[in-house]
Amino acid sequence: MSSASTEYGTAIKEGEKNAVVLKDKKENAKNYKGFFAGIFSGVTKLAVGHPFDTIKVRLQTSEKSKFRGPLDCLLQTIRKEGVFGLYKGATPPLVGWMFMDSIMLGSLTFYRRLLHEQLFSPSRMLASPNGLSSRDSPLTNPQAHKLPTIGHAMAGVMAGATVSFIAAPVEHIKARLQIQYSNKKSERLYKGPIDCAKKIHKFHGIPGLYHGLAATLLFRSFFFFWWGSYDIFTRFFTEKTSLSTPVINFWAGGLSAQIFWITSYPSDVVKQRIMTDPLAGGLNDGTRRFPNWRTAAAAVYRENGWRGYWRGFVPCFLRAFPANAMALVAFEGVMRALPK
């Protein structure tokens, strides 16, 4: 074999190797995009949705006689604590939701691609971060290039489980701060999120901070319905309307969030009961009532019947559309703006 042909063969191998390295770098960049864009989603969600969340948590965890309904809860909060009372407990989710949405949407992007490549259409196509697949090889059926709805739903469950390990302590601290009704700091058990975390850790350690983790994992398993319906709505608006992409993101994000809360709300009520249950011990915050999820669920029914599982649903439902619609517009917009 001549030296020219040998050099040619070596050049081809080097070219193939460089192509593989370049492809790997692009794949890693796509994964990082999802995590970065998720930060913007978290900030947007907090700004729009936290006042609704405060009303929801207070209705879920208070005695039935304390508030006549969402409007009464809102008016009492503003009258006694001012507008800033609606943003009590906002610091943990401000920091937490930046990480939570970054992890959730970043891992969602990763799991979509993983499922698309390994389970639903191995080696033939590549899932794009927003779930609308791009061609990797020419196939006759355009629908074959899209991750199926069940794939989006499965990726949602996997992302929900992943983010739960960050969400559990953040939501736990947030919930305890939100049910401190006094406007005087001297009368509150916790001065703020850091003080709350320190005190819980001092008397109950890491397990204390993760109080309610199992309930959080169960609650976030309902991401199956959120991301499955998000794909359904996205496909519908894309195929049946001439709406722009940001508008499609807005409507699909808002409507799918409504589906999620309709299916998951009872489990959220039980989760909040567990997270606001006294931890007892050195905290001197009362006597613990719920040793497990079943006990908390039974207590909700015993106190208010089946309606107890839907207490506080109205502010939650009102919050879900604008907060999540704007969050997903921010996420998808950043994803499109970042270099491919």
HUWOLIN-V981120 format. One record per residue. N is the residue number from 1. SS is DSSP state (2 for helix, 1 for strand, 0 for the rest). D_LAST is the distance of its C-alpha to the last C-alpha in whole Angstrom. Layout:
<<N,SS,D_LAST> <N,SS,D_LAST>>
This chain:
<<1,0,42> <2,0,41> <3,2,39> <4,2,37> <5,2,36> <6,2,36> <7,2,33> <8,2,31> <9,2,31> <10,2,30> <11,2,27> <12,2,26> <13,2,26> <14,2,24> <15,2,22> <16,2,21> <17,2,21> <18,2,18> <19,2,16> <20,2,17> <21,2,16> <22,2,13> <23,2,12> <24,2,13> <25,2,11> <26,2,8> <27,2,10> <28,2,11> <29,2,8> <30,2,7> <31,2,11> <32,2,11> <33,2,9> <34,2,12> <35,2,14> <36,2,13> <37,2,13> <38,2,16> <39,2,18> <40,2,18> <41,2,19> <42,2,22> <43,2,23> <44,2,24> <45,2,25> <46,2,28> <47,2,29> <48,2,29> <49,2,31> <50,2,33> <51,2,36> <52,2,36> <53,2,36> <54,2,39> <55,2,41> <56,2,40> <57,2,40> <58,2,44> <59,2,45> <60,2,44> <61,2,46> <62,0,49> <63,0,52> <64,0,53> <65,0,55> <66,0,53> <67,0,51> <68,0,52> <69,0,48> <70,2,45> <71,2,46> <72,2,49> <73,2,47> <74,2,45> <75,2,48> <76,2,49> <77,2,46> <78,2,46> <79,2,50> <80,2,50> <81,2,47> <82,0,46> <83,2,42> <84,2,41> <85,2,42> <86,2,40> <87,2,37> <88,0,39> <89,0,37> <90,2,34> <91,2,33> <92,2,32> <93,2,30> <94,2,28> <95,2,27> <96,2,27> <97,2,25> <98,2,23> <99,2,23> <100,2,24> <101,2,21> <102,2,18> <103,2,20> <104,2,21> <105,2,17> <106,2,15> <107,2,18> <108,2,18> <109,2,14> <110,2,15> <111,2,19> <112,2,17> <113,2,15> <114,2,18> <115,2,21> <116,2,19> <117,2,19> <118,2,22> <119,2,24> <120,2,24> <121,0,22> <122,0,22> <123,0,21> <124,0,20> <125,0,17> <126,1,14> <127,0,14> <128,0,10> <129,0,11> <130,0,13> <131,0,15> <132,0,15> <133,0,14> <134,1,12> <135,0,15> <136,0,15> <137,0,19> <138,0,21> <139,0,23> <140,0,26> <141,0,25> <142,2,22> <143,2,23> <144,2,23> <145,2,19> <146,0,19> <147,0,20> <148,0,23> <149,2,24> <150,2,26> <151,2,23> <152,2,22> <153,2,25> <154,2,25> <155,2,22> <156,2,23> <157,2,27> <158,2,25> <159,2,23> <160,2,26> <161,2,28> <162,2,25> <163,2,25> <164,2,29> <165,2,30> <166,2,28> <167,2,30> <168,2,33> <169,2,34> <170,2,32> <171,2,34> <172,2,37> <173,2,38> <174,2,37> <175,2,39> <176,2,42> <177,2,41> <178,2,41> <179,0,45> <180,0,46> <181,0,48> <182,0,50> <183,0,49> <184,0,51> <185,2,49> <186,2,52> <187,2,53> <188,0,49> <189,0,49> <190,0,45> <191,0,45> <192,0,41> <193,2,38> <194,2,39> <195,2,42> <196,2,42> <197,2,40> <198,2,42> <199,2,45> <200,2,44> <201,2,43> <202,2,46> <203,2,48> <204,2,46> <205,2,43> <206,2,40> <207,2,41> <208,2,42> <209,2,39> <210,0,38> <211,0,40> <212,0,39> <213,2,36> <214,2,38> <215,2,38> <216,2,34> <217,2,33> <218,2,35> <219,2,34> <220,2,30> <221,0,31> <222,0,31> <223,2,27> <224,2,28> <225,2,29> <226,2,27> <227,2,23> <228,2,25> <229,2,27> <230,2,23> <231,2,22> <232,2,25> <233,2,25> <234,2,22> <235,2,23> <236,2,26> <237,2,25> <238,2,22> <239,2,25> <240,2,28> <241,0,27> <242,0,25> <243,0,24> <244,0,20> <245,2,17> <246,2,18> <247,2,22> <248,2,21> <249,2,19> <250,2,22> <251,2,25> <252,2,24> <253,2,23> <254,2,26> <255,2,28> <256,2,27> <257,2,28> <258,2,31> <259,2,32> <260,2,31> <261,2,33> <262,2,36> <263,2,36> <264,2,35> <265,2,37> <266,2,41> <267,2,39> <268,2,37> <269,2,41> <270,2,42> <271,2,39> <272,2,40> <273,2,44> <274,2,43> <275,2,41> <276,0,44> <277,0,47> <278,0,49> <279,0,48> <280,0,52> <281,2,53> <282,2,53> <283,2,51> <284,0,54> <285,0,52> <286,0,54> <287,0,55> <288,0,52> <289,0,52> <290,0,49> <291,0,49> <292,0,47> <293,2,45> <294,2,47> <295,2,50> <296,2,47> <297,2,47> <298,2,51> <299,2,51> <300,2,49> <301,2,51> <302,2,54> <303,2,54> <304,2,52> <305,2,52> <306,2,49> <307,2,49> <308,2,48> <309,2,45> <310,2,43> <311,0,45> <312,0,42> <313,2,40> <314,2,40> <315,2,39> <316,2,36> <317,2,36> <318,2,35> <319,2,33> <320,2,31> <321,2,29> <322,2,29> <323,2,27> <324,2,25> <325,2,24> <326,2,23> <327,2,21> <328,2,19> <329,2,18> <330,2,17> <331,2,15> <332,2,13> <333,2,13> <334,2,11> <335,2,9> <336,2,8> <337,2,9> <338,0,6> <339,0,4> <340,0,0>>
